[in-house]
């Protein structure tokens, strides 16, 4: 079982294992040893979001990489997809993004990209992890004169802006009124430039990071303020990025929130109509709503599901040559132009569809009707295999019988946090809420945190289920 890497790199609380300078230093050394390609200049691009702790890990990684002979190029706060692109653009050996994505400011993380801008496969991450724990690095092969250097790069924003605009052939957005929430994160500089240069009338917030306000009451996890702003300003759309701008959540002109499933449905239908959807297939994860698959089937589009994590979506797309995939959380991948999720590019493709069709977003989203979906995250003290916990499996089996063929249950551990995620989906709101609470309660009883926390957690679970059920049951 892996100890450092989760579903999306290394992540955790700052100054708590594994997010401590010593581990970052060793990760830099190990990544240099594993990823080095003697057929290209040994360059590594490092970017970060706006967390104040980014300085800690930026310098620790740089020290490790330079000690192993890599030249490091520090580009500062940028979106995660920008680092993937810049790694390719500069023919670098690897790219590294320091970010905890949508998590709060006291978390941070480290994501690695290979020379082609793709996230590392499991087997490569395992090699890096093994070297870190063995504490064995081939430093003796590095002469003092071969020690790498570090450089600050300030001109790369323009390069990425032009790349992003080119993804929709610089389609004019003149006449469109947008509200943009940058989550006080990595996209706070780039995103407003892109939309304004394409001619959109934009109102921006979440663009004043102070090192600790990233994702705080803003961004893709908190679209409430965005929805209000869209309605008050009579905007065409609200665009919400997350802390590293690799995911997108939008709000239509009526203030209704659209998630990644609804966006993928719009993209897939549009691409199929243009005969541009490779093999008439879209790749989603096991979390994607049943309504998404039903909508795709009605439009003659196949759905392939993977486990949770955008890199698993991308691996499936690369393996079979599919060109569209994504997650309910808002990671959307267009293999035409990107190697990872890109919130800004996803927004541009949506805006282009709106321009080309002349339809409002509220009209476009009618291609899919969501099933009610309830979710609870249960904090756990350990992560034993779920199939070994009899009481939990008995509860799940009982709920599955009640749902029959009108719903489904997904229970899994988070790849980035000590949580067990319970998701129940179906046509009956009351039934899915009851099942979700029963399963969550069973998990909490067996492997939840200390008993003193249980009462609060149960209240919180009820509140979360009520809120999510109400939101997903609107349509």
N, C-alpha and C positions, 0 to 999 in steps of 0.2 A: 504494500500500500504506500502511495506517495505521501511524503511528509511536507513538502514545500509547495509544489504546484497544485492548483485547483483547476477548475474548468476554464479559468481565464488568467493564467499567470500565477504569480505569488501575491498574496494579499493578507492584510491583517491590521490590527491596531498598531499605531506608531509607537515605537519604543517598547513593544511587546513582540516576542518571538512569533513569526519569523521576520517581522519588519523592524529589524535593528541594523545599525551600520555594518556590523561584522558580517552578517549574512549577505548584505548587499555587496560588500567588498568581495566576498568569496563567489557570489553569483557572477560578478564581473569577470573574475579570473577564470571560472569554470566555463562561462559562455565563450570567452576568447579562445580557450583551448579546444572546445568542442566544435565551434562554428568557423574557425579559421580556415580560409581557403587560399592556398599559396598561389593560385592562379589570378588573384585580384589583389589590389592594394588593401591593406588591412585597415579599413575604415569602419567606424561604428557611429551611427547617428543616435543621439539621446534627446528625447523630448520629455515634457512633463505637463501636468495640468497646473492649477493655480494653488495647490495646497502648500502651506509654508514648509511642511516637512519635505517637500520635493528637493530642497537644497541639500538636505542630509543624504538622501539616496543618490542624488545626481553626482555628488562628489565621491561618495563611497564606490559607486559603480565605476566612475572614471578612474579612480586609483587602481582598482582591480584590473580593468581593461588595459590601461597604460602599462602596468607592470608586466603584462603578457605581450607587449609589443604593438598594441592597437593604437591607432590615432583616433581620438574621440572628437566628435563635432556636436557641440551643445547648441540646440536651437531654441531652448526656453519653452514657455507655455504655447502649446499647439494641440490640435485635436489628435487623437490616436491615429485615425486614418491618414493624417498628414505625415506621420512618421513612417507608416507603411509606404506611402508614395515617395517620400524623400529618400528612403533607403534604396528604392529602385532607381530613382532619378539620379542619385549620386554614385550609383554602382557600388554601394557600400556592402561590406560583408554581413552586417546585421543592423537591426534597428531595435531600440529599447524605448518603451514608453513608461514613465513613472506616473501611475494613476490608480485610484481605486474606483474609477468610473462613477457610478451613481451613489456610492457610499458617502457617509458624512465625512467631514474634514479630518477627524481624528483617525481615520483609516488611510492607508496608502497601499500601493501595489506596484508590481513590476511585470510588464508584458514584453515578450521578445518576438522579433520578426526575423525571418531569414532574409537572404539577399534578394529574394523576389517579392518581399513584402507580405509574405504569408506567416501566420502564427505557427509556432513550432509544433510538430506532431508530438504525441505522447512519448514516443521512444527517444526523441532528442532531449525533451525535458528531463526524462529519467536519467540520461547520461550526465546532464548538468548537475542534477540533484545528487547523483551518486558521487561525483567528484567533490561536491561541497561537503558531504558528510565524511568522506574518506580524508578530506583535508590534504589531498595530494595533488599538487599542481606542478606541471613541468617547467618551473621557473629557471632551472639550471640551463635550459636551452636558450634562454633569452639573455643575450649579452647586454651589459649596461648601455652600450651605444645604441642598442635596438629598442630601448624603452620608448613607449609611445608618447605623443604629445596631445594636449587638449586645446581646442579652439572654440571660440564663441562665434556663432553665425547669426547675423541679424537680417539678412536679405532674403530669407527663404519664404517668408509669408507670401510675397508676391508670386513666387513660383507656384505655390500651392493654390492660391486664388485663381490663377489662370488655368490650372489643371481642372479645378472644380467647375469653372464656367464652361470649359470646353466639353464637359461631360454631357451637356445639353446643347452643344453647338452654339453657345452664347445666345440662346433664345432670349428675346427681350421680355422683361417682366413689367414693362411700362403699363400703367393703368391698374396694376394690382396693389392692393393695400394689405400689408402684412404686420402682424405683431410677433416679435421675435424674443424668445427667452433663452439666453445663453448660459443659464445655470451658474453664473459667476465662475465658469470653468474654462477649459482649454480652447473653446471656440469663441471666446469673448471678443477677440480682435478680428479673426478671420471672417466669421459669419456675417456681421454687419457689412463688411466690405463687399463680400460676394453679392448679396441681395441688392445693395444700393448701386453697385456698378452695373448690374443688369437692369436697372431702371425702376425697381420696385419702390413704393412709398412705404417706408418701414418705421415702426415704433419699437424701440429696443429697451429691454430691461434685463437684469441678471448679467450686466456687462461691467460691473465694478467690483472685481474680486479683491479681497483683502487678506487672502491666505487662509481664512477660516469660514468664509460664508459660501463656499462651493456647495451646491445642491440644497442649501438651506432655504426651505419654503419656496423653492423655485425649481425650474428644470423639468425633465420628463416625468419625474415621480410626483411632482406637485403642480399640475396644470390649472389649478383653481384660479389663481390670479390671472393667468393667461386667458382663460375662458371669459372672465369678467371684462378684461381689457378688449378682447375681440368684439364682444357685444356692445360695449360702451362706445368704441370707435367705429363701429360698423365696418370692421375689416373683413376681407375675403377669407382669411385663414390666420390661425395662430400656430407658430412653430416653436416647439420646445425641444431643446437638446439636453443631453445629460452632461455630467462633469467632464468627460473627455470627448464629447461630441461625436461618438460613434453610433448613437441610437437616436431615433426620432419618434416623438409623439406629437400629434397635431390636434387642433381644435377647429371645427367647422364654423361657418358664419353665424350659427345659432348658439355657439358655445358648447357644443357636444364634442366629447373627446373621442378620438380614433386611436386605437392601438396598432401594434405592428401587424396583427392578423388582418385587420381591415385595410391597412395600407397595401399589404401584399396582394390582397384580393383585387384592389384597384389596379395595381401594376400588372398583375398576371392577365387580367381580362383585357387590358389595353394592349399589352404586348402580343397576346394571341390574336387579337383583331388585326394587328399589323403583320402577322406571320413572323414575329420576332422572338417568340417564346420557344426556346430550344426543346425539342421533343415534347412540346406541350406539357411540361412538367415544372412544378415549383417545389422547392425543398423547404420544409418547416420542421419544427421540433415536436416532441411528444406533448408539449404544453399547449400548442396551438388549438384554438377553439374548434369544437365539432362543426359549428356553423361555417367555418372557413372551408373545411373539406367538402361539406355539402354544396357550398357555393361553387367551388372549383369543379366538382363533378357535374353540376348542372351546366357549366360552361365548357365541358369536354376537356378539362385540365386535370392531369394526374397530380397527386400529392405524395411526396416521399417524406417520411418523418425520420428524424435522428434524435439522439439524446440531446439534452439541453446544453447550449454553448454554441456561439456563432462559429467557432472554429470547426465544430463537427458538421455544421451545415455546409461550411465552405469545403471541407474535405469531401463530402458527398457530391457537391457540385463539381469539383475538380475531377473526381473519379469517373463521373458519367457525362461530363460535358454540359451540365445544366447551367443556365445563365441567370436564374433568379432564385433567391432563397432568403430566409430570415427567421426572426423570432417574434413572438408576441410582444416582447419587451421593447421592440423598436429597432433592433439590429436588422438592417436590410442590406443584402449584398447583390449588386449588379456586376456580374463578371465581365460585362462589356468594358468596364472602366476601373473597377476597384478590386482589391484583394481582401478587403475586410469591410465590416459595416461602416457606413459614412452617413451621419445624420444630415449634413448639409447637402450632399449629393442626392440623398433620398428625398429631401424637401424640394430640390430643384426638379426632379423627375415628376413629382406630384404637381408642382406648379405648371410644368409644361403640359401635362395632361389636361389640367383645368383650362389652360389657354387654348389648346388645340380643339378641345371638345366644346368649349364655351359653356361648360356645366359647372355649377357650384359644387363644392365639396359634399354638401348634404345630399345632392343627387347622385354623385359618383359612389358614395358609400352604400347605396341601396343594393349593390351587387352582392352583398353579404348580410345575413341576419345572424347575430350572435346568439348562441345558447347561453342561458344564465350560468355563471361560473363563480364558485366560491372558493377562496383560498385562505389558508392560515399558515403562518410560519411558527413552528414550535421550537423554542430554544432548548437545546439538548446538551447534556454534559458529556455524552459519548456517542459514537456512531457505529453500533454493532450492525451486522447485516439485518435488514428489516425482516427477511424471511425467517430469521431465527427467533423472533419475538412472537410467541404463540398468541397472546391476547390481542396484539395489534392485528395480526393476520385474521383472527377470528372476527374482529370488528369489521375489517375491510370486506371479508366474505359476506357477512350479514348485510352490509350496505350495498354490495354489488347485487345481491338478490333483490333488494328493494328497488334498485334502479332499473334492473332488467336491461333491455336493449335500448333504453331511452336516455342513457347517460353513461358516464365513465368516471373512474377514480384514478388519480395519479399521486403516489406517495414516494418521495425521494429526499435524499439529503442534499443540502446546498453544497456546491463545490467550493464556495468561498467563505462560508460562515458556519458556525456550530448551530445549525438549524435543520429541522426536518420540515419540508414543505408538503402540505396537504392540499390537493386540488380536487374538487368534485364538480362535475358538470352534468347538466341535464335540463329537462323541460320544466320541472317542478321546483320553484324557488324554495319552498318550505322543506322539501325533501332533501335537496342538496345541502341546505344549511344544517339540517339535523345530522346528516351523514358526516359533514365536514367537522362539526363539533364533536361528534362521537369518536371519530378517528383521532382527531387532535388530542382529545382528552385521554384516550388510551395510550398514545405515544408519550404524553406528558407524565402519565402515571408510571410508566416503565423506565423512561430514560430522560425525563425532563430535568430542569435545574432544581435547586433546593426547594423543599416543600413550602418554605416561607414565601416563595414567589408564586405559588400556584393560583391563589385567589386572584391576584392581579392579572396573571396570564389568561385565566379563563374569561375574565371580563373583557380583556383586550381582544381575545379571539372572537367573542360574540360581536364586539363592535366592528371588527374588521370584516367578518362575514356579512353582517348587516349592510355595511357600506358597499362592499363589492357586489353582493347579490342585487342590491338596489340599482347600482350603476349598470351592471350587465343585463339586468332584466328590463331595461327601458325600451329596448327595441324588440 
